[in-house]
C-alpha cells in the first residue's frame, strides 16, 4: 500500500460534512499504540537481564491475546452487521482475519522458542521474533486503514448512527472487565483531548463510581501532567488523586 499526500487529501475530502459514528477510531488508536509499544520494547530487550527477557516475551503474548479478542469482536458484531445489509461486504477482511489468526499462532510459537533457547542464542532469537512481529504490525496497520475507510463506507451507507451505536454498545457489553481495563489503558492515553473527555464524561455518567475511579487510576500514569489537569478540569474533578466524585 502506498499513501501519498494527494490520496490522503482525497480521503479527507470524502468524509461526510457532519462526522458519522466511527466504531473503529478509538479501538484502532489503542491497537496502534499497543502494537508500536510492544514492537519497540522487544527491539530494545536486554537479553542478559532475566526479568527483562521474560517480560519481553510476556508482552508479546499479551499483545497477541488482545489482537485475538479484537478479531472475535469484529467478526461477531461488526462483520455480522455488515453482512446483514450488504452481503459479501466483509469477505476480504474476514479472509485477512483468518490470516491474522494464523500469524498470531506463529508468533506465539516464536515466543515459545525464544523462551526455550540457549542463552547464547537469545540475541538471534529476539531479532527473529522482532522482525516477525514487525511484519505482523505492518500488515495490521494497512488492514486497519481499509476497515476505517471501506468498511465505514458500508456501515454508514446502511446504518444510522443510532443503529451503529447499538452495535457498538452490544460489542462493549460483551467485553469482560479484565479485558476492558487493558483496552482503557491503551485507548484513553492515546486519544485526542476532546475524544478523551467525551469518552470519560459518558463513562462517568453511566458506569458505577468505583469502576470509573478505577479507569482514572489506570490511565493517569500514562498521561502527562498537562493532559491530566486538562481532563480533570473538563470533568469538573479536583486534580488531586483520590478526589473522584
C-alpha positions in Angstrom: 0.0 0.0 0.0 1.4 3.4 -1.0 -0.1 6.6 0.5 0.8 9.9 -1.0 -0.4 13.4 0.0 -2.9 13.5 -2.8 -4.5 10.3 -1.7 -4.7 11.5 1.9 -6.4 14.7 0.8 -8.9 12.7 -1.2 -9.7 10.5 1.8 -10.2 13.6 4.0 -12.4 15.3 1.5 -14.5 12.2 1.1 -15.6 12.2 4.7 -19.1 13.5 5.4 -19.5 17.1 6.4 -21.1 16.0 9.7 -18.9 13.3 11.2 -20.5 9.9 11.4 -20.1 7.5 14.3 -16.8 5.6 13.7 -16.6 2.4 15.7 -13.1 1.8 14.5 -11.5 5.1 15.5 -10.9 4.6 19.2 -10.0 1.0 19.4 -7.7 1.3 16.4 -5.8 4.1 18.1 -5.4 1.7 21.1 -4.2 -1.1 18.9 -1.7 1.0 17.0 -0.3 2.3 20.3 0.0 -1.2 21.9 1.5 -2.7 18.8 4.1 0.0 18.4 5.0 0.0 22.1 5.4 -3.8 22.1 7.5 -3.8 19.0 9.8 -1.1 20.2 10.1 -2.8 23.6 11.0 -6.1 22.0 13.7 -4.4 19.9 15.4 -2.9 23.0 15.3 -6.1 25.1 18.3 -6.8 27.3 18.8 -10.5 26.8 21.3 -10.6 29.7 18.6 -9.3 32.2 16.5 -12.3 33.1 13.5 -10.2 34.2 13.6 -8.0 31.1 14.0 -11.1 28.9 11.0 -12.8 30.5 8.9 -9.6 30.3 9.6 -9.2 26.6 8.0 -12.5 25.7 5.1 -11.9 28.1 4.4 -8.5 26.5 4.2 -10.1 23.0 1.8 -12.7 24.3 -0.4 -10.0 25.9 -0.5 -8.2 22.5 -1.5 -11.4 20.8 -4.3 -12.1 23.3 -5.5 -8.5 22.7 -5.4 -9.0 18.9 -7.3 -12.3 19.1 -10.0 -10.8 21.2 -10.3 -7.9 18.8 -10.7 -10.2 15.9 -13.5 -12.0 17.7 -15.3 -8.8 18.5 -15.2 -7.5 14.9 -16.2 -10.9 13.5 -19.1 -11.3 15.9 -20.5 -7.7 15.8 -19.2 -5.5 13.0 -18.9 -8.1 10.2 -22.3 -9.6 11.2 -23.9 -6.1 10.9 -22.3 -5.5 7.5 -23.3 -8.9 6.1 -26.9 -8.4 7.3 -27.4 -5.4 5.0 -24.6 -5.7 2.5 -23.9 -9.4 1.9 -20.3 -10.1 1.0 -19.0 -6.7 2.1 -16.8 -8.1 4.8 -15.4 -11.1 2.9 -12.0 -9.7 2.0 -11.2 -8.5 5.5 -12.7 -11.7 7.0 -10.1 -13.6 5.0 -7.4 -11.4 6.4 -8.7 -12.1 9.9 -8.2 -15.8 9.2 -4.6 -14.9 8.1 -4.1 -12.9 11.3 -5.2 -15.9 13.4 -2.5 -18.0 11.7 0.1 -15.2 12.2 -0.9 -14.9 15.9 -0.3 -18.6 16.4 3.0 -18.4 14.6 4.1 -15.5 16.8 3.1 -17.4 19.9 5.2 -20.3 18.8 8.0 -17.8 18.2 7.7 -16.7 21.8 7.8 -20.3 23.0 11.0 -20.9 21.0 12.5 -17.7 22.4 11.9 -18.8 26.0 13.4 -22.2 25.4 16.5 -21.2 23.5 20.0 -21.3 24.9 21.4 -18.1 26.5 23.9 -17.6 23.7 21.1 -17.9 21.1 18.9 -15.2 22.7 20.1 -12.2 20.6 19.4 -14.0 17.3 16.0 -15.4 18.6 14.9 -11.9 19.8 15.9 -10.4 16.4 13.9 -13.1 14.5 10.8 -12.6 16.7 11.2 -8.8 16.3 11.2 -9.0 12.5 8.3 -11.4 12.6 6.3 -9.1 14.8 7.2 -6.0 12.7 5.7 -7.7 9.6 2.5 -8.5 11.6 2.3 -4.9 12.8 2.8 -3.6 9.3 0.1 -5.8 7.9 -2.3 -4.8 10.7 -1.7 -1.1 10.1 -2.7 -1.5 6.4 -5.6 -3.7 7.5 -7.0 -1.1 9.9 -6.8 1.6 7.2 -9.1 -0.5 5.0 -11.6 -1.0 7.8 -11.6 2.7 8.7 -12.3 3.7 5.1 -14.0 0.9 3.0 -15.8 -0.7 5.9 -17.1 2.6 7.3 -18.4 3.4 3.9 -20.5 0.3 4.0 -21.7 0.8 7.6 -22.6 4.5 7.0 -24.5 3.7 3.8 -26.7 1.0 5.5 -27.0 2.1 9.2 -27.9 5.2 11.0 -25.7 6.4 13.8 -28.3 5.3 16.3 -28.2 1.8 14.9 -24.4 1.8 14.9 -24.3 2.8 18.5 -26.5 -0.2 19.3 -23.9 -2.4 17.6 -21.1 -0.7 19.4 -22.8 -0.9 22.8 -23.5 -4.6 22.3 -19.9 -5.2 21.5 -18.6 -3.3 24.5 -21.1 -5.1 26.8 -19.6 -8.4 25.7 -16.1 -7.5 26.9 -15.2 -8.8 30.4 -14.0 -6.3 32.9 -10.4 -7.5 33.0 -10.1 -7.1 29.2 -11.8 -3.8 29.3 -9.2 -2.4 31.7 -6.5 -3.4 29.2 -8.5 -1.6 26.4 -8.8 1.5 28.5 -5.1 1.6 29.4 -4.2 1.8 25.7 -7.2 3.6 24.5 -7.6 6.7 26.7 -4.0 8.0 26.8 -3.7 8.0 23.0 -6.9 9.8 22.2 -7.1 13.4 21.4 -8.1 15.5 24.4 -11.6 16.1 23.2 -12.1 12.4 22.5 -10.7 11.5 25.9 -13.0 14.0 27.7 -16.1 12.9 25.8 -15.5 9.2 26.5 -14.8 9.6 30.2 -17.7 12.1 30.7 -20.0 9.5 29.2 -18.5 6.7 31.3 -18.8 8.9 34.4 -22.5 9.3 33.7 -23.3 5.6 33.1 -20.7 3.5 34.9 -20.6 2.7 38.6 -18.4 5.2 40.6 -15.9 2.5 41.6 -15.4 1.4 38.0 -15.0 5.0 36.8 -12.4 5.7 39.5 -10.5 2.5 38.6 -10.4 3.8 35.0 -8.9 7.1 36.1 -6.3 5.4 38.2 -5.4 3.2 35.3 -4.9 6.0 32.8 -3.4 8.7 35.0 0.2 7.3 34.9 0.1 7.3 31.1 -0.9 11.0 30.7 1.3 14.0 31.0 0.6 16.4 33.9 -0.9 18.9 31.5 -3.1 16.2 29.9 -4.3 15.1 33.4 -5.1 18.6 34.5 -7.0 19.3 31.3 -9.0 16.1 31.7 -9.8 16.8 35.4 -10.9 20.4 34.6 -13.1 19.1 31.8 -14.7 16.6 34.1 -15.0 19.1 36.9 -13.0 16.9 39.3 -10.2 18.2 41.6 -6.9 17.1 40.1 -5.6 15.6 43.4 -5.6 11.8 43.4 -8.5 10.1 45.1 -10.9 13.0 44.8 -13.3 11.4 42.3 -17.0 12.2 42.9 
